[in-house]
Amino acid sequence: MTAIITQNYQITWEKLPDDYKLPDDPVDNINQPFLAAALTESLELAKKLPATALTPTNYGICATLNGKIVVKAPDWAYIPKISVNREELIRSYTPQLQGDIPVIVMEFISDTEGTEYSAKPTYPPGKWFFYERILKVPNYAIFIPDSGNLEFYRLDNNTGRYILQTSNNNQHYWIAEMNLELGVWQGTRENRTGNWLRWWDEQGNLLLWGSELVEQERQRAEQERQRAERLIAQLRAAGIEPEMR
C-alpha cells in the first residue's frame, strides 16, 4: 500500500474489498455508450491502443481518502498501462496499485452543469476534486454532445490545479501523453447524427472508424475498377484487344 500525505488528507491506494457495494447508477445520457465506443474503436484500429492499455467506460476508479474508499466512474478514460491481469479488474481499478494514473478522463454531460464541476473536498469528494487533487489526472475533458461544446483542462504542474486550455487552429487539443489531438467532429455513426469526439494524429490525419475504413476501401476498389475500364477502352481504341484474365 502506497500513501501520500498532504496538509489536509491522506491518500492510499488499496484494492477494493470484494464485499464493497459499488453504486449501480444508470447511464444518464443515451449518447454516452456510443461516444465512448467510438473513441476506443478508432484507437484500436489505428494501432494506438497497446495491449496493456485500458479504456474504461462508466467504470469505478478508486482511491482511499483519509481511510475512506472513494469510487468515481468517468464516462471514458485512457490508462496507458496496467500492471495486473485483466481478470483482477472486473469490478474496479486502483491506480498506483494496479497500474498507471489515467492520462485523460472524460465526462459527457447534458446542457446543465452537474457533478463534473464539483470541487467539493469533503467526503465524498466531487469529481473535479477527485480527478484534480487525488488522482492528479493530467487531462480532463468535459463534453456536451447536444451543443458540441468541449472544455479541455490541463493540470498545471506548478499549482496542481486544472487550467482551461485554448484549442489550436484546427479547434483541437493536443494530448502529449498520447501523441494525439482531440476534437469535435460532426457526422453520423450507428444511426446517430450529431457531435462526436474524434482523434487526429500528429500529422492531422483523422483516426477512422471501422465503417469509414470499409467505405474507404470500397471507394479505392471502385476507382481501381474505373481506371481498369478506361485503360481497356484506350487499348481497344488503338486496335489492341487486351488479354482478359
TORKOL-4160 file (C-alpha; in steps of 0.2 Angstrom, whole numbers, padded with zeros to 4 digits, m for minus):
245
<pt num="1" X="0000" Y="0000" Z="0000"/>
<pt num="2" X="0007" Y="0017" Z="m0005"/>
<pt num="3" X="0002" Y="0033" Z="0005"/>
<pt num="4" X="0003" Y="0051" Z="0000"/>
<pt num="5" X="0001" Y="0063" Z="0015"/>
<pt num="6" X="m0004" Y="0081" Z="0011"/>
<pt num="7" X="m0009" Y="0096" Z="0023"/>
<pt num="8" X="m0027" Y="0091" Z="0024"/>
<pt num="9" X="m0029" Y="0072" Z="0019"/>
<pt num="10" X="m0020" Y="0056" Z="0016"/>
<pt num="11" X="m0022" Y="0046" Z="0000"/>
<pt num="12" X="m0019" Y="0027" Z="0000"/>
<pt num="13" X="m0020" Y="0015" Z="m0015"/>
<pt num="14" X="m0029" Y="0000" Z="m0009"/>
<pt num="15" X="m0038" Y="m0014" Z="m0019"/>
<pt num="16" X="m0057" Y="m0013" Z="m0017"/>
<pt num="17" X="m0063" Y="m0025" Z="m0005"/>
<pt num="18" X="m0073" Y="m0040" Z="m0013"/>
<pt num="19" X="m0088" Y="m0036" Z="m0002"/>
<pt num="20" X="m0088" Y="m0017" Z="m0006"/>
<pt num="21" X="m0105" Y="m0012" Z="m0014"/>
<pt num="22" X="m0102" Y="m0002" Z="m0030"/>
<pt num="23" X="m0115" Y="0011" Z="m0035"/>
<pt num="24" X="m0127" Y="0005" Z="m0048"/>
<pt num="25" X="m0131" Y="0021" Z="m0056"/>
<pt num="26" X="m0139" Y="0021" Z="m0073"/>
<pt num="27" X="m0130" Y="0029" Z="m0088"/>
<pt num="28" X="m0138" Y="0047" Z="m0088"/>
<pt num="29" X="m0136" Y="0051" Z="m0106"/>
<pt num="30" X="m0141" Y="0039" Z="m0121"/>
<pt num="31" X="m0126" Y="0046" Z="m0130"/>
<pt num="32" X="m0113" Y="0041" Z="m0118"/>
<pt num="33" X="m0110" Y="0022" Z="m0124"/>
<pt num="34" X="m0109" Y="0027" Z="m0142"/>
<pt num="35" X="m0097" Y="0041" Z="m0139"/>
<pt num="36" X="m0086" Y="0030" Z="m0128"/>
<pt num="37" X="m0086" Y="0016" Z="m0140"/>
<pt num="38" X="m0081" Y="0027" Z="m0155"/>
<pt num="39" X="m0066" Y="0034" Z="m0145"/>
<pt num="40" X="m0059" Y="0017" Z="m0141"/>
<pt num="41" X="m0063" Y="0009" Z="m0158"/>
<pt num="42" X="m0053" Y="0022" Z="m0168"/>
<pt num="43" X="m0038" Y="0020" Z="m0156"/>
<pt num="44" X="m0038" Y="0001" Z="m0158"/>
<pt num="45" X="m0040" Y="0001" Z="m0177"/>
<pt num="46" X="m0026" Y="0014" Z="m0179"/>
<pt num="47" X="m0015" Y="0003" Z="m0168"/>
<pt num="48" X="m0013" Y="0016" Z="m0155"/>
<pt num="49" X="m0021" Y="0005" Z="m0141"/>
<pt num="50" X="m0007" Y="m0005" Z="m0133"/>
<pt num="51" X="m0011" Y="m0022" Z="m0126"/>
<pt num="52" X="m0008" Y="m0016" Z="m0108"/>
<pt num="53" X="m0019" Y="m0001" Z="m0110"/>
<pt num="54" X="m0036" Y="0001" Z="m0103"/>
<pt num="55" X="m0051" Y="0012" Z="m0109"/>
<pt num="56" X="m0064" Y="0010" Z="m0096"/>
<pt num="57" X="m0082" Y="0017" Z="m0098"/>
<pt num="58" X="m0093" Y="0021" Z="m0083"/>
<pt num="59" X="m0081" Y="0010" Z="m0073"/>
<pt num="60" X="m0075" Y="0013" Z="m0055"/>
<pt num="61" X="m0058" Y="0021" Z="m0052"/>
<pt num="62" X="m0053" Y="0020" Z="m0034"/>
<pt num="63" X="m0043" Y="0029" Z="m0021"/>
<pt num="64" X="m0044" Y="0029" Z="m0002"/>
<pt num="65" X="m0045" Y="0046" Z="0006"/>
<pt num="66" X="m0042" Y="0048" Z="0025"/>
<pt num="67" X="m0046" Y="0029" Z="0027"/>
<pt num="68" X="m0062" Y="0030" Z="0017"/>
<pt num="69" X="m0064" Y="0022" Z="m0001"/>
<pt num="70" X="m0069" Y="0034" Z="m0015"/>
<pt num="71" X="m0075" Y="0027" Z="m0031"/>
<pt num="72" X="m0078" Y="0038" Z="m0047"/>
<pt num="73" X="m0083" Y="0032" Z="m0064"/>
<pt num="74" X="m0079" Y="0044" Z="m0078"/>
<pt num="75" X="m0088" Y="0041" Z="m0094"/>
<pt num="76" X="m0072" Y="0037" Z="m0103"/>
<pt num="77" X="m0054" Y="0036" Z="m0098"/>
<pt num="78" X="m0037" Y="0031" Z="m0105"/>
<pt num="79" X="m0025" Y="0021" Z="m0094"/>
<pt num="80" X="m0009" Y="0018" Z="m0104"/>
<pt num="81" X="m0003" Y="0003" Z="m0094"/>
<pt num="82" X="m0010" Y="m0009" Z="m0081"/>
<pt num="83" X="0002" Y="m0020" Z="m0071"/>
<pt num="84" X="m0010" Y="m0034" Z="m0066"/>
<pt num="85" X="m0020" Y="m0047" Z="m0076"/>
<pt num="86" X="m0037" Y="m0040" Z="m0083"/>
<pt num="87" X="m0046" Y="m0053" Z="m0073"/>
<pt num="88" X="m0041" Y="m0043" Z="m0057"/>
<pt num="89" X="m0050" Y="m0028" Z="m0064"/>
<pt num="90" X="m0068" Y="m0035" Z="m0066"/>
<pt num="91" X="m0075" Y="m0023" Z="m0053"/>
<pt num="92" X="m0064" Y="m0008" Z="m0052"/>
<pt num="93" X="m0047" Y="m0001" Z="m0055"/>
<pt num="94" X="m0035" Y="0007" Z="m0042"/>
<pt num="95" X="m0021" Y="0017" Z="m0049"/>
<pt num="96" X="m0003" Y="0016" Z="m0042"/>
<pt num="97" X="m0008" Y="m0001" Z="m0036"/>
<pt num="98" X="m0014" Y="m0009" Z="m0052"/>
<pt num="99" X="m0006" Y="0002" Z="m0065"/>
<pt num="100" X="m0004" Y="0020" Z="m0071"/>
<pt num="101" X="m0014" Y="0035" Z="m0067"/>
<pt num="102" X="m0026" Y="0039" Z="m0081"/>
<pt num="103" X="m0019" Y="0050" Z="m0094"/>
<pt num="104" X="m0036" Y="0058" Z="m0098"/>
<pt num="105" X="m0054" Y="0056" Z="m0091"/>
<pt num="106" X="m0069" Y="0062" Z="m0100"/>
<pt num="107" X="m0087" Y="0067" Z="m0094"/>
<pt num="108" X="m0101" Y="0068" Z="m0107"/>
<pt num="109" X="m0115" Y="0079" Z="m0100"/>
<pt num="110" X="m0132" Y="0087" Z="m0103"/>
<pt num="111" X="m0134" Y="0106" Z="m0106"/>
<pt num="112" X="m0135" Y="0109" Z="m0087"/>
<pt num="113" X="m0119" Y="0108" Z="m0076"/>
<pt num="114" X="m0118" Y="0094" Z="m0064"/>
<pt num="115" X="m0106" Y="0085" Z="m0053"/>
<pt num="116" X="m0092" Y="0085" Z="m0066"/>
<pt num="117" X="m0088" Y="0103" Z="m0060"/>
<pt num="118" X="m0089" Y="0098" Z="m0041"/>
<pt num="119" X="m0073" Y="0103" Z="m0032"/>
<pt num="120" X="m0081" Y="0098" Z="m0015"/>
<pt num="121" X="m0066" Y="0092" Z="m0004"/>
<pt num="122" X="m0076" Y="0084" Z="0010"/>
<pt num="123" X="m0081" Y="0066" Z="0009"/>
<pt num="124" X="m0087" Y="0060" Z="m0003"/>
<pt num="125" X="m0077" Y="0072" Z="m0014"/>
<pt num="126" X="m0083" Y="0079" Z="m0030"/>
<pt num="127" X="m0077" Y="0073" Z="m0047"/>
<pt num="128" X="m0067" Y="0088" Z="m0051"/>
<pt num="129" X="m0058" Y="0087" Z="m0034"/>
<pt num="130" X="m0055" Y="0068" Z="m0036"/>
<pt num="131" X="m0048" Y="0069" Z="m0053"/>
<pt num="132" X="m0038" Y="0085" Z="m0050"/>
<pt num="133" X="m0032" Y="0083" Z="m0032"/>
<pt num="134" X="m0032" Y="0065" Z="m0028"/>
<pt num="135" X="m0029" Y="0056" Z="m0045"/>
<pt num="136" X="m0020" Y="0071" Z="m0052"/>
<pt num="137" X="m0025" Y="0066" Z="m0070"/>
<pt num="138" X="m0016" Y="0077" Z="m0082"/>
<pt num="139" X="m0030" Y="0080" Z="m0094"/>
<pt num="140" X="m0049" Y="0082" Z="m0091"/>
<pt num="141" X="m0062" Y="0084" Z="m0105"/>
<pt num="142" X="m0080" Y="0089" Z="m0102"/>
<pt num="143" X="m0091" Y="0087" Z="m0117"/>
<pt num="144" X="m0109" Y="0092" Z="m0121"/>
<pt num="145" X="m0114" Y="0082" Z="m0135"/>
<pt num="146" X="m0130" Y="0092" Z="m0139"/>
<pt num="147" X="m0121" Y="0108" Z="m0142"/>
<pt num="148" X="m0104" Y="0101" Z="m0147"/>
<pt num="149" X="m0095" Y="0111" Z="m0133"/>
<pt num="150" X="m0079" Y="0104" Z="m0127"/>
<pt num="151" X="m0070" Y="0110" Z="m0112"/>
<pt num="152" X="m0052" Y="0104" Z="m0111"/>
<pt num="153" X="m0042" Y="0106" Z="m0095"/>
<pt num="154" X="m0024" Y="0103" Z="m0092"/>
<pt num="155" X="m0016" Y="0100" Z="m0074"/>
<pt num="156" X="m0004" Y="0114" Z="m0070"/>
<pt num="157" X="0012" Y="0106" Z="m0063"/>
<pt num="158" X="0016" Y="0122" Z="m0053"/>
<pt num="159" X="m0001" Y="0124" Z="m0045"/>
<pt num="160" X="m0008" Y="0107" Z="m0046"/>
<pt num="161" X="m0024" Y="0114" Z="m0052"/>
<pt num="162" X="m0034" Y="0112" Z="m0069"/>
<pt num="163" X="m0032" Y="0126" Z="m0082"/>
<pt num="164" X="m0044" Y="0128" Z="m0096"/>
<pt num="165" X="m0035" Y="0126" Z="m0112"/>
<pt num="166" X="m0037" Y="0135" Z="m0129"/>
<pt num="167" X="m0039" Y="0125" Z="m0144"/>
<pt num="168" X="m0026" Y="0126" Z="m0159"/>
<pt num="169" X="m0030" Y="0132" Z="m0176"/>
<pt num="170" X="m0039" Y="0116" Z="m0180"/>
<pt num="171" X="m0050" Y="0118" Z="m0165"/>
<pt num="172" X="m0041" Y="0103" Z="m0157"/>
<pt num="173" X="m0032" Y="0100" Z="m0141"/>
<pt num="174" X="m0015" Y="0091" Z="m0141"/>
<pt num="175" X="m0013" Y="0077" Z="m0128"/>
<pt num="176" X="0006" Y="0075" Z="m0127"/>
<pt num="177" X="0005" Y="0058" Z="m0117"/>
<pt num="178" X="m0005" Y="0050" Z="m0131"/>
<pt num="179" X="0004" Y="0060" Z="m0146"/>
<pt num="180" X="m0014" Y="0063" Z="m0152"/>
<pt num="181" X="m0026" Y="0078" Z="m0154"/>
<pt num="182" X="m0044" Y="0078" Z="m0148"/>
<pt num="183" X="m0058" Y="0087" Z="m0156"/>
<pt num="184" X="m0076" Y="0088" Z="m0161"/>
<pt num="185" X="m0082" Y="0081" Z="m0177"/>
<pt num="186" X="m0100" Y="0081" Z="m0184"/>
<pt num="187" X="m0107" Y="0067" Z="m0193"/>
<pt num="188" X="m0116" Y="0050" Z="m0192"/>
<pt num="189" X="m0112" Y="0034" Z="m0184"/>
<pt num="190" X="m0123" Y="0019" Z="m0178"/>
<pt num="191" X="m0139" Y="0029" Z="m0184"/>
<pt num="192" X="m0134" Y="0044" Z="m0173"/>
<pt num="193" X="m0131" Y="0060" Z="m0182"/>
<pt num="194" X="m0123" Y="0074" Z="m0171"/>
<pt num="195" X="m0107" Y="0079" Z="m0162"/>
<pt num="196" X="m0093" Y="0066" Z="m0159"/>
<pt num="197" X="m0076" Y="0067" Z="m0151"/>
<pt num="198" X="m0063" Y="0061" Z="m0163"/>
<pt num="199" X="m0044" Y="0058" Z="m0163"/>
<pt num="200" X="m0031" Y="0066" Z="m0175"/>
<pt num="201" X="m0013" Y="0061" Z="m0176"/>
<pt num="202" X="0002" Y="0072" Z="m0176"/>
<pt num="203" X="0001" Y="0075" Z="m0195"/>
<pt num="204" X="m0018" Y="0080" Z="m0193"/>
<pt num="205" X="m0025" Y="0064" Z="m0200"/>
<pt num="206" X="m0042" Y="0058" Z="m0193"/>
<pt num="207" X="m0041" Y="0041" Z="m0185"/>
<pt num="208" X="m0055" Y="0032" Z="m0194"/>
<pt num="209" X="m0069" Y="0021" Z="m0188"/>
<pt num="210" X="m0072" Y="0003" Z="m0195"/>
<pt num="211" X="m0086" Y="0009" Z="m0205"/>
<pt num="212" X="m0076" Y="0023" Z="m0213"/>
<pt num="213" X="m0061" Y="0011" Z="m0217"/>
<pt num="214" X="m0074" Y="m0001" Z="m0226"/>
<pt num="215" X="m0080" Y="0014" Z="m0236"/>
<pt num="216" X="m0063" Y="0020" Z="m0240"/>
<pt num="217" X="m0058" Y="0003" Z="m0246"/>
<pt num="218" X="m0074" Y="0002" Z="m0257"/>
<pt num="219" X="m0070" Y="0019" Z="m0265"/>
<pt num="220" X="m0052" Y="0013" Z="m0268"/>
<pt num="221" X="m0059" Y="m0003" Z="m0277"/>
<pt num="222" X="m0071" Y="0007" Z="m0287"/>
<pt num="223" X="m0058" Y="0019" Z="m0293"/>
<pt num="224" X="m0047" Y="0005" Z="m0297"/>
<pt num="225" X="m0061" Y="m0003" Z="m0307"/>
<pt num="226" X="m0064" Y="0013" Z="m0317"/>
<pt num="227" X="m0046" Y="0015" Z="m0320"/>
<pt num="228" X="m0045" Y="m0003" Z="m0327"/>
<pt num="229" X="m0060" Y="0001" Z="m0338"/>
<pt num="230" X="m0053" Y="0017" Z="m0345"/>
<pt num="231" X="m0037" Y="0008" Z="m0349"/>
<pt num="232" X="m0046" Y="m0006" Z="m0358"/>
<pt num="233" X="m0056" Y="0007" Z="m0368"/>
<pt num="234" X="m0040" Y="0016" Z="m0373"/>
<pt num="235" X="m0032" Y="m0001" Z="m0379"/>
<pt num="236" X="m0047" Y="m0006" Z="m0390"/>
<pt num="237" X="m0047" Y="0012" Z="m0397"/>
<pt num="238" X="m0029" Y="0009" Z="m0403"/>
<pt num="239" X="m0034" Y="m0008" Z="m0411"/>
<pt num="240" X="m0027" Y="m0019" Z="m0397"/>
<pt num="241" X="m0038" Y="m0032" Z="m0388"/>
<pt num="242" X="m0032" Y="m0033" Z="m0370"/>
<pt num="243" X="m0029" Y="m0051" Z="m0363"/>
<pt num="244" X="m0043" Y="m0054" Z="m0350"/>
<pt num="245" X="m0039" Y="m0065" Z="m0335"/>
